[in-house]
Structures are given as C-alpha cells and as structure tokens.
Amino acid sequence: MNRWTFFIVLLLAGTAVKAQYSQEWVIGGRINYMNGGRVLMPDGERKKAGYTIKVAPSLAYFVRNGLAVGVGVGYEYTKDLRGRQHTGEIVPFIRYDFGGGQVRPFLRAETGWGWGRSYMKEGNDGKHFLWTSTLKPGVWIRITDRWAAEATFSSLQYKRVKATDLETDETITRDKWKFRWLDISFGFACIFRW
C-alpha cells in the first residue's frame, strides 16, 4: 500500500467517528531531547556521543470529532563526535483519535520535507534534503476546555535523505526504514474556536 492510499483510508475512517471536538483549532508545540549516551573510544576512554534537541510548533484543525489535520514546523539540532547539524522541516499531518472523553489514544500520520547543513570536525561540510513519512501512536489528555497535553511513545518512519558534500559536490541518497520503540515526545496545546 503506498503512502497516499494509506492517508486516504485514514481520512475516510475518520468520517465514521461521532463528533466531540469538531471545529476547534489547536495551537501546540513539542520538544524532544535525545541523549546519545557514551561511546567507548579505541584508547579505552568513554566520551559523550552527543545529543539531539528538536522544537516543533504546530497548528491543527478538528474537521470532525476525532479527526484533525494540521501542519508542524520543526527545527532540529544535533551535536555528536563527528560535528553538528541543523535541520528545518515542514510536516503536514493527520491525526485520528480513538474513543472519546478527556483521555484519548491517537495515531498520527505525517509526511514532510526538510533541509539543513552539517558542519564536520573532520571531513567536509555538507547540505542535506530529506523526505519522511512517520506513524506515531500517542495519548491526548484534555486538561481544561482550553488546554491539553499529549505524548507520543514510539514511531515507524521511512526517511529518504539526499546529502551533498559542499567541497567535492558528491551526492549520496539513502532510503531507510526505522522503528523506534522509545521515541518519546511531549507537547502542550491551546484549544480555541473562531
């Protein structure tokens, strides 16, 4: 099943949901931090492997009860033993909530584009462009009429990266599937109607 068929099926499945939060706008944001741990060097020394921090504000609209469409804009900074990397991204998404009430599990499907630069300690700096599609299960907790919290716990991601060495102009393209069992992210949202 290709990605567009999946999104159409998910969209049609949302039409059968009973209305709860329809016609509401959600302004939210997420922050992720991943520590790379420590690496054992050839001389026996342990060095910090680095870290990644990502900030992603988003805007969504509940078109029907339990079905939201939106877009996120993200910035990711990674620093490790090889250097540092900056990445910006635009990620449209669709989210389907299961059940009703204050606490609701959901599945979020997103696909988007990104671009960035790498600054290497050894070797040449580079630029990269990427396209990703990701499925993320999570939970949405409506704290008050205006505020909600959400968390995602894992992810299944397909990523295509095209990286170009800025000195040699050599380009490499990689395709990769990745399942992360503990891809944890937290966010808060402000809910309003126009």
KEKE-3310 file (N, C-alpha, C; in steps of 0.2 Angstrom, whole numbers, plus 5000, padded with zeros to 4 digits):
npx = (5004:5004:5009:5000:4988:4986:4984:4972:4963:4964:4959:4945:4941:4940:4928:4917:4917:4910:4905:4915:4925:4924:4927:4937:4951:4969:4983:4999:5014:5029:5043:5058:5071:5085:5098:5113:5121:5135:5151:5163:5180:5194:5206:5201:5195:5179:5168:5156:5142:5134:5120:5103:5091:5075:5063:5046:5033:5015:5000:4983:4967:4952:4942:4932:4924:4937:4945:4959:4968:4983:4998:5015:5030:5047:5062:5078:5093:5108:5122:5137:5151:5156:5153:5142:5124:5111:5094:5079:5061:5045:5030:5016:5001:4990:4978:4971:4959:4955:4941:4933:4931:4941:4953:4962:4968:4978:4982:4995:4998:5011:5019:5033:5045:5062:5077:5094:5111:5127:5141:5156:5169:5180:5183:5172:5161:5143:5127:5109:5094:5078:5065:5051:5041:5030:5023:5015:5010:5000:4995:4981:4977:4965:4965:4959:4945:4952:4965:4977:4987:4999:5007:5019:5024:5032:5038:5036:5046:5049:5063:5070:5085:5095:5111:5124:5141:5149:5162:5167:5156:5149:5136:5125:5112:5100:5089:5079:5071:5064:5061:5057:5056:5056:5053:5050:5040:5034:5021:5011:4995:4985:4968:4955:4940:4934)
npy = (4994:5011:5027:5037:5030:5025:5037:5042:5031:5032:5045:5043:5034:5042:5048:5041:5043:5048:5065:5076:5085:5094:5107:5114:5124:5120:5125:5121:5113:5105:5097:5088:5078:5069:5060:5054:5045:5036:5033:5021:5024:5019:5020:5017:5026:5034:5043:5057:5054:5063:5073:5076:5089:5094:5106:5109:5118:5118:5119:5114:5108:5102:5094:5085:5076:5069:5068:5076:5088:5096:5106:5105:5114:5112:5112:5106:5101:5094:5087:5078:5066:5068:5081:5094:5097:5106:5106:5110:5109:5105:5099:5092:5084:5071:5067:5054:5051:5039:5033:5042:5057:5064:5058:5052:5039:5041:5040:5047:5052:5057:5067:5074:5087:5092:5101:5106:5109:5103:5103:5098:5090:5083:5081:5086:5099:5099:5099:5095:5087:5081:5069:5063:5050:5046:5036:5038:5033:5039:5048:5059:5071:5080:5094:5105:5116:5124:5119:5106:5091:5081:5066:5056:5039:5029:5026:5023:5025:5031:5036:5047:5053:5065:5069:5081:5084:5098:5102:5093:5091:5079:5068:5059:5047:5041:5028:5023:5013:5014:5009:5015:5010:5017:5032:5045:5059:5075:5087:5102:5110:5124:5126:5133:5141:5149)
npz = (5000:4995:5001:4999:4997:5010:5018:5012:5016:5030:5032:5027:5036:5047:5045:5050:5064:5079:5083:5094:5097:5086:5074:5081:5084:5086:5094:5096:5103:5103:5111:5110:5117:5115:5121:5117:5123:5129:5121:5119:5116:5105:5113:5126:5133:5138:5129:5128:5117:5111:5107:5103:5100:5097:5092:5089:5084:5081:5071:5070:5065:5070:5060:5060:5074:5082:5072:5065:5056:5051:5052:5055:5060:5061:5070:5071:5081:5081:5089:5089:5090:5078:5073:5070:5066:5058:5055:5047:5045:5037:5041:5036:5043:5049:5061:5070:5083:5095:5102:5116:5127:5140:5140:5127:5116:5101:5084:5074:5058:5047:5035:5027:5023:5023:5026:5028:5036:5038:5049:5050:5060:5056:5039:5026:5025:5023:5014:5016:5010:5014:5015:5024:5031:5044:5057:5072:5087:5101:5116:5120:5132:5138:5148:5152:5146:5137:5137:5133:5134:5127:5122:5113:5110:5102:5086:5068:5055:5038:5029:5017:5012:5004:5003:5001:4998:5001:4997:4987:4980:4978:4979:4989:4991:5002:5008:5021:5033:5049:5065:5081:5097:5109:5106:5113:5115:5121:5122:5123:5121:5115:5114:5104:5097:5082)
capx = (5000:5008:5008:4994:4982:4986:4981:4965:4960:4964:4954:4939:4939:4938:4921:4913:4918:4905:4908:4916:4929:4924:4928:4941:4958:4974:4990:5003:5021:5033:5050:5061:5078:5088:5105:5117:5124:5143:5155:5170:5185:5199:5210:5198:5191:5172:5166:5149:5141:5131:5113:5098:5086:5070:5057:5041:5026:5010:4993:4979:4960:4947:4937:4927:4926:4942:4950:4962:4973:4987:5005:5020:5036:5051:5070:5082:5100:5111:5129:5140:5158:5158:5152:5135:5120:5105:5089:5072:5056:5038:5027:5008:4999:4983:4978:4964:4958:4951:4937:4931:4932:4946:4960:4961:4974:4978:4988:4997:5002:5014:5024:5036:5051:5067:5083:5099:5118:5131:5147:5160:5176:5185:5180:5169:5154:5138:5120:5105:5087:5075:5058:5050:5034:5030:5017:5016:5004:5001:4989:4979:4974:4961:4966:4953:4942:4957:4972:4978:4994:5000:5013:5019:5028:5036:5037:5038:5047:5053:5066:5075:5090:5100:5116:5129:5147:5150:5168:5168:5150:5147:5129:5123:5105:5099:5082:5079:5065:5067:5056:5060:5052:5055:5053:5045:5039:5029:5018:5005:4991:4980:4962:4950:4936:4933)
capy = (5000:5017:5032:5041:5026:5025:5043:5042:5026:5035:5051:5040:5031:5047:5051:5037:5045:5053:5072:5078:5091:5096:5114:5118:5125:5118:5128:5117:5113:5099:5097:5082:5078:5063:5059:5049:5041:5037:5029:5018:5025:5014:5020:5015:5032:5035:5050:5058:5053:5069:5074:5080:5093:5096:5110:5109:5121:5116:5121:5109:5109:5096:5094:5081:5073:5064:5069:5083:5089:5101:5106:5107:5117:5110:5114:5100:5102:5088:5088:5072:5066:5070:5088:5097:5098:5110:5104:5113:5104:5107:5092:5091:5078:5070:5063:5051:5049:5033:5034:5049:5059:5068:5055:5048:5037:5043:5038:5052:5050:5064:5067:5081:5089:5095:5104:5108:5110:5099:5106:5092:5091:5080:5080:5092:5101:5097:5101:5089:5087:5074:5067:5057:5048:5043:5035:5039:5032:5043:5049:5066:5072:5087:5096:5110:5117:5127:5116:5099:5089:5075:5062:5050:5034:5026:5028:5019:5030:5030:5043:5047:5058:5067:5073:5084:5086:5105:5103:5089:5091:5072:5067:5052:5047:5035:5026:5019:5012:5014:5008:5017:5008:5023:5038:5049:5066:5078:5093:5105:5113:5128:5125:5138:5141:5155)
capz = (5000:4995:5007:4998:4999:5017:5020:5010:5020:5037:5031:5026:5043:5052:5044:5054:5071:5082:5084:5100:5097:5079:5073:5085:5082:5091:5093:5100:5102:5106:5112:5111:5118:5115:5123:5113:5128:5129:5116:5121:5111:5105:5119:5132:5136:5137:5128:5127:5110:5108:5109:5098:5103:5092:5094:5083:5085:5076:5070:5068:5065:5070:5054:5063:5080:5082:5066:5065:5050:5053:5049:5060:5058:5066:5070:5075:5081:5083:5090:5091:5090:5071:5071:5072:5061:5059:5051:5047:5042:5037:5041:5036:5047:5050:5067:5072:5090:5096:5108:5117:5134:5142:5139:5121:5112:5094:5079:5070:5052:5045:5029:5026:5019:5027:5023:5033:5034:5043:5050:5052:5063:5051:5033:5023:5027:5018:5015:5015:5009:5016:5015:5029:5032:5050:5061:5079:5092:5107:5120:5121:5138:5138:5155:5153:5139:5133:5137:5133:5134:5123:5122:5109:5113:5098:5079:5062:5050:5032:5028:5011:5013:4999:5006:4996:5001:4998:4994:4981:4976:4978:4982:4991:4993:5006:5010:5027:5037:5056:5071:5087:5102:5114:5103:5117:5114:5125:5120:5126:5116:5117:5110:5103:5092:5079)
cpx = (5005:5005:5001:4987:4981:4982:4974:4961:4959:4959:4947:4937:4937:4931:4916:4913:4912:4908:4909:4920:4929:4924:4932:4948:4963:4980:4994:5010:5024:5040:5053:5068:5080:5096:5108:5120:5132:5146:5161:5175:5190:5204:5207:5194:5184:5171:5158:5148:5138:5124:5109:5093:5081:5064:5052:5034:5022:5004:4989:4971:4956:4942:4931:4929:4931:4946:4952:4967:4977:4994:5009:5026:5041:5059:5073:5089:5103:5119:5132:5147:5160:5157:5145:5131:5113:5100:5082:5068:5049:5035:5019:5007:4992:4983:4971:4964:4954:4947:4935:4933:4938:4953:4958:4967:4973:4983:4989:5001:5005:5019:5027:5042:5056:5073:5088:5106:5121:5138:5152:5167:5181:5181:5177:5162:5149:5131:5115:5098:5084:5068:5056:5042:5034:5023:5019:5010:5006:4995:4988:4975:4971:4961:4960:4950:4947:4964:4972:4985:4994:5007:5013:5025:5033:5034:5040:5040:5051:5056:5071:5079:5094:5105:5122:5135:5148:5157:5169:5162:5147:5140:5128:5116:5104:5092:5083:5073:5068:5061:5059:5054:5050:5057:5048:5046:5033:5027:5012:5002:4986:4974:4957:4946:4935:4926)
cpy = (5006:5022:5036:5037:5026:5031:5044:5037:5029:5041:5048:5037:5036:5050:5047:5039:5050:5059:5073:5084:5094:5104:5117:5118:5123:5121:5124:5117:5107:5100:5090:5083:5071:5063:5053:5044:5042:5032:5027:5019:5020:5014:5019:5020:5032:5042:5051:5057:5059:5069:5077:5083:5095:5100:5110:5112:5118:5119:5116:5111:5103:5097:5090:5079:5068:5064:5076:5083:5096:5101:5108:5110:5116:5112:5109:5102:5096:5089:5081:5072:5068:5077:5090:5098:5102:5107:5108:5109:5107:5100:5093:5085:5077:5065:5060:5049:5043:5034:5041:5051:5063:5065:5050:5046:5040:5040:5044:5050:5057:5062:5074:5081:5093:5097:5106:5108:5106:5102:5101:5094:5089:5079:5086:5093:5099:5100:5095:5091:5081:5074:5062:5056:5044:5042:5035:5038:5036:5043:5057:5067:5080:5089:5100:5111:5120:5124:5109:5097:5082:5072:5057:5045:5030:5028:5023:5025:5028:5037:5042:5054:5059:5072:5075:5086:5093:5106:5099:5089:5084:5072:5060:5052:5040:5034:5022:5019:5011:5014:5010:5015:5014:5029:5043:5056:5069:5085:5096:5109:5118:5127:5131:5137:5148:5156)
cpz = (5000:5000:5005:4999:5006:5020:5018:5015:5027:5037:5031:5033:5048:5051:5048:5062:5073:5085:5092:5100:5090:5079:5078:5082:5088:5089:5098:5099:5106:5107:5113:5112:5118:5116:5120:5117:5128:5124:5119:5115:5111:5110:5126:5135:5134:5135:5127:5119:5107:5111:5103:5102:5097:5095:5088:5085:5079:5076:5067:5069:5065:5065:5056:5070:5079:5076:5065:5059:5052:5049:5055:5057:5063:5065:5074:5075:5084:5084:5092:5090:5083:5069:5074:5066:5063:5053:5052:5043:5042:5036:5042:5040:5047:5056:5069:5079:5090:5103:5110:5124:5134:5140:5133:5118:5105:5090:5074:5064:5049:5039:5028:5023:5024:5023:5029:5031:5040:5043:5053:5055:5059:5044:5030:5025:5022:5019:5014:5014:5011:5015:5019:5029:5039:5053:5068:5083:5098:5111:5121:5127:5138:5146:5156:5146:5135:5132:5137:5133:5130:5123:5116:5111:5109:5091:5074:5057:5044:5030:5021:5012:5007:5002:5001:5000:4997:4995:4987:4977:4975:4982:4983:4993:4996:5008:5016:5031:5045:5061:5077:5093:5107:5111:5107:5116:5118:5122:5124:5120:5119:5112:5110:5097:5089:5077)
residu = (MET:ASN:ARG:TRP:THR:PHE:PHE:ILE:VAL:LEU:LEU:LEU:ALA:GLY:THR:ALA:VAL:LYS:ALA:GLN:TYR:SER:GLN:GLU:TRP:VAL:ILE:GLY:GLY:ARG:ILE:ASN:TYR:MET:ASN:GLY:GLY:ARG:VAL:LEU:MET:PRO:ASP:GLY:GLU:ARG:LYS:LYS:ALA:GLY:TYR:THR:ILE:LYS:VAL:ALA:PRO:SER:LEU:ALA:TYR:PHE:VAL:ARG:ASN:GLY:LEU:ALA:VAL:GLY:VAL:GLY:VAL:GLY:TYR:GLU:TYR:THR:LYS:ASP:LEU:ARG:GLY:ARG:GLN:HIS:THR:GLY:GLU:ILE:VAL:PRO:PHE:ILE:ARG:TYR:ASP:PHE:GLY:GLY:GLY:GLN:VAL:ARG:PRO:PHE:LEU:ARG:ALA:GLU:THR:GLY:TRP:GLY:TRP:GLY:ARG:SER:TYR:MET:LYS:GLU:GLY:ASN:ASP:GLY:LYS:HIS:PHE:LEU:TRP:THR:SER:THR:LEU:LYS:PRO:GLY:VAL:TRP:ILE:ARG:ILE:THR:ASP:ARG:TRP:ALA:ALA:GLU:ALA:THR:PHE:SER:SER:LEU:GLN:TYR:LYS:ARG:VAL:LYS:ALA:THR:ASP:LEU:GLU:THR:ASP:GLU:THR:ILE:THR:ARG:ASP:LYS:TRP:LYS:PHE:ARG:TRP:LEU:ASP:ILE:SER:PHE:GLY:PHE:ALA:CYS:ILE:PHE:ARG:TRP)
# end
